[in-house]
Amino acid sequence: MKPALGVCYYPEHWHEEIWQDDAKRMTETGIAWVRIGEFAWSQLEAQEGCFTWDWLDKAVDILGKAGLKIIMGTPSATPPKWVLEKYPDMLAVDAQGKMRKFGSRRHYCFSHSGYRAEAARMAQDMAKRYGKNPHVQAWQIDNEYGCHDTTLSYSDAVKQEFRIFLSQKYQSADALNKAWGNVFWSMEYETIDSIDLPNQTVTEANPAHWLDFRLFLSKQVVRFNQAQVNAIRPYTDKPLTHNYMGRYTAFDHFAVGDDLDIASWDSYPLGFLEQMLDDETEAHKNNFYRQGDPDFQAFHHDLYRSIGHGRMWVMEQQPGPVNWAPYNPIPLDGMVALWTMEAFAHGAEMVSYFRWRQAPFAQEQMHTGLLRVNGDNARGQIEAKQVADALENLPDIEQITADVAIIFDYQSQWAWQIQPQGKSFDYFRLIFEHYRALRQLGLNVDILPSNVTDFGDRKLVFIPALMAWNDNLKQAIKKFSGIVVAGPRTASKTAAKTNYMQISPTAPDFADCQTLRVASLRDGITIKLAKGGAIIRWFEELQGDKGFEFTDNTEMIASRDGNHIYIGAWLNQTAYQRIFTALCDESNITTKPLPDGLRIRTVKDKQFMVNYSAQDIIFDGVTIPKADYLWR
Ligand code: GAL
């Protein structure tokens, strides 16, 4: 497949006279796709039912005739003021019970049925008008679900719908009381209608109450998205997508993705390093502050490729400094091109930059575009053009199945957020550290959902901290002849039909071992392993006679029964790399430990080598200049 470039454009921000020239300059840059419309509601429907389509018709026409394919965004992330006047209670409410306000964006609660219908109605009006327009080749629904902390809401609408959800799930208060264990602290309810939301309780609310709440909120995002999918589908046969975010886990993206055709996501490598990787050391951040973390983008490409059932786009990519992180450095020259090509190497069919022109007004004035405010080309444009030129000479990029996979499960993220048992136990982090260790060994890694029924041709599968088994996954494990590595905490909740949060302390029943006690470790405390590396953050006292790894004090920390391994600890990179290398050797997977900042991705017939570091690297007989990549 030949990947393509795109750009995000806001015709409503600029005089009509420049649209034509902008379109021409986009195609000259080598751009094939342009996303428009996703925040333009007030310009399209200034008052209820009063539509002004002519400007958008014209923009579509100009862009399309210039040869650009349009991605039409539905504007539900930015309802205009009249919508709020129509539904004064449509705003999300924060955990302290305060209603959020109009004046920025994403000012809605996913559970407000009136707004859900209004958003779907607007999407349908747009689809009726542009669904068959030959220039409109894809649709983006809404923009970054959950951004600005908007999945969790404690509004009246949420309360009403949560009770309906609970009634359907449990049928009676009695059943719910049993499933949640409400006998504890006299938390029993007489009716489901008297159940409140789990915020503002005196101390922690029942974890089962929380988990059901998180599950419900996630389903509300799915439902909100479905309303627009159903509104648009009858009018177009073009693919539908949504642009997800980095390290955002408040709803089940696999479930949303099941209703869409392509998963796209928004990649801001420097913003992420500053804002989304608080759990990195200062030294690491300083090393990569103008390049971004060498694994973070790749991880999300791999995750979203899976969420999109193989089809993945980057809908927004940082073109230079952004405006929203605590610090916003300038990327090293070459990084914009590098991030783009890396996305292609991981299967992106399209990478679109955010945004075409820097805006001279409102919230994002400090955010660069491919063009400067005065219309001159900015550095981002130059690098986008370089990528476009490089693509011309690049043979098709074809993805291959990785030998190694990691299971990623949103529900487990919520479970351990609700009951971390140790300040630094973060599910995403644990998954990411597995991913990093494997990538540092030069491997491709696939990310799979927890309800996968088959591991395919893979040879080694990791299931860290999966809250509970499910039948599909059990089946996949049963069929699999490769090695499965589970734990820590995997299957430490029972998979009772009614509720997952009823537990034994932990009983993995995997690899023939039992967990007797668990300990969370403060930052800075490490427990050395006999063969090298150490335990950090989490340690389980294991019982069994199939020991596989031990501390230097001879305590068993992992057990192995045939091809099933349970690791009852969180390990540092040295330990993970040592153990994973041995398991790869055993599975006939070739590893190649890479220097800091260098990563390799293998696709069919080629390898992509990328240097995230600020120094040139010589590896395997080739020099990869700093902030650069090569194909071989
Ligand atoms: C994204 C968002 C865009 C824009 C961008 C700035 O999160 O989708 O609309 O705000 O950030 O970096």
Boltz pocket constraint, residues with backbone or C-beta under 6 A from the ligand:
constraints:
  - pocket:
      binder: B
      contacts: [[A, 143], [A, 144], [A, 147], [A, 266], [A, 268], [A, 316], [A, 322], [A, 323], [A, 324], [A, 354], [A, 364], [A, 367]]
      max_distance: 6.0
